[in-house]
Structures are given as C-alpha cells and as structure tokens.
Amino acid sequence: DLHHHRARPLANALLNRYLERTLDHGGLAALPVFLSCRASIRAHVNLSRSETAPAQREAHLAETRRYLKEANAYLTPPAPRLVVVAGPPRTGKPTWSRALPPRIGAAPGAVILRSDVTRKRLMGVAETVRLPQSAYTLAVNRKVFAEMATLAARILAAGHAVVMDAVYGTKDERDGIEAVEARANAAFDGLWLTADAGILARRIAARSGDASDATVPVLTQQLSAITTPQSWTRIDAGGTPATIAEDAARRLNLHVMQGPD
C-alpha cells in the first residue's frame, strides 16, 4: 500500500525494520509474487467498486489499471545489485544507506545491512547501547563482517538488492564483500566517502541517538589505520546529506523513485 501510494521510501524503511527484527531474508524470494498477488486483489476490489458506484466509475477503473500494471511489474524485478557505502566514521554512511535503497533494485528497494546494527545484534544489545572497547577487537570485527557477508549472499540469492554500510577500511574486508558479489554474479558498486577530519570530528561531537559508538579518538585511530580502495568511486562527503545523496545517486545512475515503476 505504501509503495502504491508513492511512498516507496516509507515502504523501504518498513521492510528494513521488519528484516532487522526477524532476519527473514530468505522470504525475500517470495516478495515479488506476494506483492503481485496483493496488487491483483486491489485491482479486483476497485473493479467491483466501479460497478457499484457509477459516479466514481472512471476513477476506479483508472486505479484498477494502475494496480494491474504494478502487478505485472512486480513479477519482472531488476537483477540483484550490491552497493557498498564505506569510509571513516561520520562521513554520512547511515544517511546514504537510507536515501539510496528506495531507488535500488526490486520493490520496495534494497535491503540495508549496517555494521553498527549487526555488531549490536551479535552482542545482544539494543542499537543505541554503547559497547565497550572489547566489542571492537579484530576477532569481533571479523565476526561482524563475516555475518554481513553471509546475509548479503542470502539476500542476493533471493534476487534482492543490498546496500552495505560499514567502514570497510582494510583490503581484506573489501576483498571479502567483493567475493560475495562475484559468487552471486550481481552488479557491484563500491562508494568510498571522504571528508576533512575536522568536519568528521564536529559531526561526532554533535551526534546522538544512533547505533554508532565512534568517538573522536576512535576517528583519529581509524583515519591513521584505514586504507583507501583504489577502484571504488570516491565521493566528497563534506556537504549536506541531501547534496551528498544526490551525488551518490548520480554516480549510481539512479533516478528518483518514490512510487511504483
């Protein structure tokens, strides 16, 4: 219903919250058929209304045709796609990873996998609970990225698109997610966000109420340790969230998508 009423971003947010709570990524394979069935039922209802309410007949028939068009479109989803949004803390990865998914892949958009959320789930705490430094050891990091790779592979196998949100600051981490894409034979886009260290530090100081545990010392440490991918698309993340998201959309050849195709 959200998708039909041109609220695809809200439909995408609802899907992602459901998947974060249930981890029912395997069910995505049936989603196109489910959406098509629901659209067909809505079409039938509107057709019946056109027969019992002559004054609104043309409006109901137009809505019927629109639902039937959507029912057919749901059954021919685009091929799965893997988009990685990476870079140091506070480059705006969460903002991007929410703005881009509604425009990517099968309805109602791509599934978001965030390392911060995945880490908190593996540690058995809520998103906004701060974790101790022991939750950020090399061993835990490997577990987090392995879990994200497993989920991404499952989502791609179900025919759905994925947007990954994580630092991906080492070559091994980037090689791991690129291997998932290669095995799935899916389209791949790696976006590397950059911004001045002073801007990132100010954003960290102003942050509240999200899943990230990054502090200014953590930022300083990561900036000295991470390596920059050479083949990924570099994007300046020093601007406003809106302009940055639009820049990313252009780089990915995405069009504005707020309702059904």
C-alpha positions in Angstrom: 0.0 0.0 0.0 2.8 2.4 0.8 4.5 1.6 -2.5 1.3 2.1 -4.4 0.6 5.4 -2.8 4.0 6.7 -4.0 5.7 6.4 -0.5 8.4 4.0 -1.6 10.9 5.4 1.0 8.5 4.5 3.8 7.8 1.1 2.3 11.6 0.5 2.2 12.0 1.7 5.8 9.2 -0.7 6.9 10.8 -3.6 5.0 14.2 -3.0 6.5 12.9 -2.6 10.1 11.0 -5.9 9.7 14.1 -7.7 8.4 16.3 -6.3 11.2 13.9 -7.7 13.7 13.2 -11.1 12.1 16.2 -11.8 9.8 13.7 -13.4 7.4 15.9 -12.6 4.4 15.1 -15.9 2.7 11.5 -14.7 2.4 12.5 -12.0 0.0 12.5 -14.6 -2.8 8.6 -14.7 -2.5 8.2 -11.0 -2.1 7.6 -10.2 -5.9 4.8 -12.8 -6.1 3.3 -11.7 -2.8 3.2 -8.0 -4.0 1.8 -9.0 -7.3 -1.0 -11.0 -5.6 -1.9 -8.1 -3.4 -1.9 -5.7 -6.3 -4.2 -8.1 -8.2 -6.6 -8.3 -5.3 -6.6 -4.5 -5.0 -7.4 -4.3 -8.7 -10.3 -6.7 -8.3 -11.7 -4.6 -5.5 -11.5 -1.4 -7.5 -13.2 -3.1 -10.5 -16.0 -4.2 -8.2 -16.4 -0.6 -6.9 -16.6 0.7 -10.5 -19.7 -1.4 -11.0 -21.4 -0.4 -7.8 -20.5 3.3 -7.8 -21.2 4.7 -11.3 -20.3 8.3 -10.3 -16.7 7.2 -9.5 -16.5 4.6 -12.2 -13.7 6.2 -14.3 -11.6 6.8 -11.2 -12.0 3.2 -10.0 -11.2 1.9 -13.5 -8.0 4.1 -13.6 -7.0 2.7 -10.3 -7.7 -0.8 -11.4 -5.5 -0.4 -14.5 -2.7 1.1 -12.3 -2.8 -1.9 -9.9 -2.7 -4.4 -12.8 0.3 -2.6 -14.3 2.0 -2.8 -10.9 1.1 -6.5 -10.5 2.9 -7.3 -13.8 5.9 -5.1 -12.9 6.4 -6.8 -9.6 6.9 -10.1 -11.4 9.8 -8.7 -13.5 12.1 -7.2 -10.9 15.5 -5.9 -11.8 18.6 -8.1 -11.3 20.1 -8.1 -7.8 22.7 -5.4 -7.1 25.3 -4.9 -4.3 26.2 -1.4 -3.3 28.8 -0.8 -0.6 28.8 2.6 1.2 32.1 2.8 3.0 34.5 5.3 4.6 35.5 6.7 8.0 33.0 7.4 10.8 30.6 10.3 10.3 31.0 10.6 6.6 27.3 10.1 6.4 27.1 6.4 5.7 23.8 5.8 7.6 22.2 8.8 5.8 23.3 7.5 2.4 22.3 3.9 3.2 18.7 5.1 3.9 18.5 7.5 1.0 19.7 5.2 -1.7 17.9 1.9 -1.1 14.4 3.0 -2.2 15.9 3.8 -5.6 17.7 0.5 -6.0 16.5 -3.0 -7.0 13.2 -4.7 -6.7 10.3 -3.1 -4.9 10.3 -1.6 -2.4 14.1 -1.2 -2.7 17.3 -2.6 -1.4 17.9 -4.2 2.0 20.3 -2.2 4.3 23.0 -4.0 6.2 24.8 -1.8 8.8 27.9 -2.9 10.6 26.9 -0.9 13.7 23.5 -2.6 13.9 24.9 -6.0 13.1 27.5 -5.7 15.9 24.9 -4.7 18.4 22.7 -7.6 17.5 25.6 -10.1 17.7 26.4 -8.6 21.2 22.8 -9.0 22.3 22.1 -5.3 22.9 19.9 -2.6 21.5 21.1 -0.3 18.7 21.7 2.7 21.0 23.5 0.9 23.8 27.2 1.8 23.8 29.6 -1.1 23.6 32.9 -1.4 25.4 36.2 -1.4 23.5 36.3 -5.2 23.8 33.5 -5.3 21.3 35.8 -3.8 18.7 38.6 -6.3 18.7 40.0 -7.8 15.5 38.2 -11.0 16.3 34.9 -9.3 16.8 35.3 -7.3 13.6 35.9 -10.4 11.6 32.8 -11.9 13.0 30.7 -8.8 12.2 32.0 -8.7 8.6 31.5 -12.4 8.1 27.9 -12.1 9.3 27.3 -9.2 7.0 28.8 -11.2 4.0 26.6 -14.2 4.9 23.4 -12.0 5.0 24.3 -10.2 1.8 24.8 -13.5 0.0 21.4 -14.7 1.2 19.7 -11.5 0.1 21.3 -11.6 -3.4 20.4 -15.3 -3.8 16.8 -14.3 -3.1 17.0 -11.9 -6.0 17.1 -8.7 -4.0 19.5 -5.7 -3.9 21.7 -4.9 -0.9 23.2 -1.7 0.4 26.1 -2.3 2.8 27.0 0.4 5.4 30.4 -0.1 7.1 33.9 1.4 7.2 35.5 -1.4 5.1 38.8 0.2 5.9 41.0 -2.9 5.1 41.7 -4.7 1.9 40.7 -8.0 3.5 37.3 -6.6 4.4 36.8 -5.2 0.9 38.0 -8.4 -0.8 35.5 -10.3 1.4 32.5 -8.4 0.2 33.6 -8.3 -3.4 33.9 -12.1 -3.3 30.2 -12.2 -2.3 29.3 -10.2 -5.3 31.4 -12.4 -7.6 29.8 -15.6 -6.3 26.3 -14.1 -6.7 27.2 -12.7 -10.2 25.5 -9.5 -9.2 26.2 -5.9 -10.2 28.6 -4.2 -7.8 29.3 -0.6 -6.8 31.8 0.4 -4.2 31.4 4.0 -2.9 34.2 5.5 -0.7 33.2 8.6 1.3 35.8 11.1 2.2 35.7 14.4 4.3 38.0 16.7 6.2 39.0 15.3 9.6 37.8 18.5 11.3 34.3 18.1 9.8 34.1 14.5 10.9 35.1 15.3 14.4 32.5 18.1 14.7 29.8 15.6 13.4 30.9 13.1 16.1 30.6 15.7 18.8 27.1 16.6 17.7 25.9 13.0 17.3 23.2 11.4 19.5 20.7 8.6 19.4 22.2 6.3 16.7 23.9 3.0 16.6 27.5 4.2 16.1 29.9 4.2 19.0 32.6 6.2 17.3 34.3 8.9 19.3 36.9 11.5 18.2 39.8 9.3 19.5 38.3 6.4 17.5 38.1 8.5 14.5 41.7 9.6 14.8 42.8 6.0 15.2 40.8 4.8 12.2 42.0 7.6 10.0 45.5 6.5 10.6 44.8 2.8 10.1 42.4 2.5 7.2 43.5 2.1 3.6 41.7 3.7 0.7 40.4 1.4 -2.1 41.7 2.4 -5.5 39.0 1.0 -7.7 35.9 2.3 -5.7 34.2 5.5 -6.5 35.4 8.4 -4.3 32.7 10.9 -3.1 33.3 14.1 -1.1 31.1 13.7 2.0 31.8 17.2 3.3 28.5 18.7 2.1 24.9 18.4 3.3 23.2 15.0 3.4 20.8 15.9 0.6 23.5 17.0 -1.8 25.7 14.1 -1.0 22.9 11.6 -1.5 22.1 13.1 -4.9 25.7 12.9 -5.9 25.7 9.2 -5.0 22.5 8.7 -6.9 24.0 10.3 -10.0 27.2 8.2 -9.7 25.0 5.0 -9.5 22.8 6.2 -12.4 19.7 6.2 -10.2 16.5 8.1 -10.9 14.1 9.5 -8.4 11.8 6.6 -7.3 9.1 7.3 -4.7 6.3 5.2 -6.0 5.7 2.1 -8.2 7.5 1.8 -11.6 
